[in-house]
Amino acid sequence: MYVVDSTVVVPDHKAEDLIRIYRNRSRLVDQAEGFLSFQLLQNDRKPGELTVHLEWASKQDYLNWARSEQFKKIHELEKQYPDQELQGIVPKVTKYEVVAR
């Protein structure tokens, strides 16, 4: 299994706006081969810190998704957020190979 976490920090008052965006996400990733799950995590102590947690069957499945047209489409949509503060968000991406369960 392969896990990809993308963490962003937004002003606390913008956290709910971003959560709403993810609750209404396109779900294109859900149909990708090897996709297992999506979760949006909110830091318990820092409400403006949100992490998109994706689980994949393999690293190759993730790489195939990251090179796909659907991936590009989703990330183009992010550039069109009407809110300037959310538009400029740059996530910190961390990738993990699951080595024990």
C-alpha positions as CSV (number, residue, x, y, z in Angstrom):
1,M,0.0,0.0,0.0
2,Y,1.1,3.6,-0.7
3,V,-0.1,6.7,1.2
4,V,0.1,10.3,0.0
5,D,-0.6,13.2,2.4
6,S,-0.9,16.8,1.2
7,T,-1.0,19.2,4.1
8,V,-2.0,22.9,3.8
9,V,-2.2,25.6,6.3
10,V,-4.9,28.3,5.8
11,P,-6.1,31.0,8.2
12,D,-8.4,29.4,10.8
13,H,-11.4,31.4,9.5
14,K,-10.9,29.8,6.1
15,A,-10.8,26.2,7.3
16,E,-14.5,25.7,6.9
17,D,-14.4,27.1,3.3
18,L,-11.8,24.6,2.4
19,I,-13.6,21.7,4.1
20,R,-16.7,22.6,2.1
21,I,-14.7,22.5,-1.1
22,Y,-13.5,19.0,-0.3
23,R,-16.9,17.8,0.8
24,N,-18.1,18.7,-2.7
25,R,-15.0,17.4,-4.5
26,S,-15.2,16.0,-8.0
27,R,-14.5,12.4,-6.9
28,L,-12.5,11.8,-10.1
29,V,-9.8,10.2,-8.1
30,D,-12.3,7.6,-6.8
31,Q,-12.4,5.9,-10.1
32,A,-8.6,5.7,-10.6
33,E,-7.1,2.2,-10.7
34,G,-5.7,1.2,-7.4
35,F,-7.3,4.1,-5.4
36,L,-8.4,2.9,-2.0
37,S,-9.5,5.8,0.1
38,F,-9.7,9.6,0.6
39,Q,-9.9,11.4,3.9
40,L,-9.6,15.0,4.8
41,L,-8.0,15.5,8.2
42,Q,-8.2,18.6,10.4
43,N,-5.5,19.1,13.0
44,D,-7.1,18.9,16.4
45,R,-5.1,21.8,17.8
46,K,-4.6,23.9,14.6
47,P,-8.0,24.2,12.8
48,G,-6.3,25.8,9.7
49,E,-4.1,22.8,9.1
50,L,-5.8,20.3,6.8
51,T,-4.4,17.2,5.3
52,V,-5.7,15.3,2.3
53,H,-4.9,11.6,3.0
54,L,-5.0,9.3,0.0
55,E,-4.4,5.5,0.1
56,W,-3.4,3.6,-3.0
57,A,-2.9,-0.1,-3.7
58,S,0.7,0.6,-4.9
59,K,3.1,3.4,-5.7
60,Q,2.7,2.7,-9.4
61,D,-1.1,3.2,-9.1
62,Y,-0.5,6.6,-7.5
63,L,2.1,7.5,-10.2
64,N,-0.3,6.6,-13.0
65,W,-2.9,8.8,-11.4
66,A,-0.5,11.7,-10.9
67,R,0.3,11.6,-14.6
68,S,-3.3,11.3,-15.8
69,E,-5.5,13.9,-17.4
70,Q,-8.0,13.7,-14.5
71,F,-5.2,14.7,-12.1
72,K,-4.4,17.7,-14.2
73,K,-8.0,18.6,-14.5
74,I,-8.5,18.6,-10.7
75,H,-5.4,20.7,-10.1
76,E,-6.5,23.2,-12.7
77,L,-9.8,23.6,-10.9
78,E,-7.9,24.4,-7.7
79,K,-6.3,27.4,-9.4
80,Q,-9.8,28.7,-10.1
81,Y,-10.9,29.0,-6.4
82,P,-12.8,32.3,-6.2
83,D,-11.1,33.1,-2.8
84,Q,-7.6,34.5,-3.3
85,E,-6.4,33.2,0.0
86,L,-7.3,29.7,-0.9
87,Q,-6.1,30.0,-4.5
88,G,-2.5,30.5,-3.4
89,I,-2.3,27.5,-1.2
90,V,0.8,25.3,-1.7
91,P,0.6,21.9,0.0
92,K,3.4,20.0,1.6
93,V,3.2,16.6,0.1
94,T,4.6,13.5,1.9
95,K,4.6,10.0,0.4
96,Y,4.8,6.8,2.3
97,E,5.2,3.1,1.5
98,V,3.3,1.0,4.0
99,V,5.9,-1.4,5.4
100,A,3.9,-3.1,8.3
101,R,0.3,-3.5,9.3
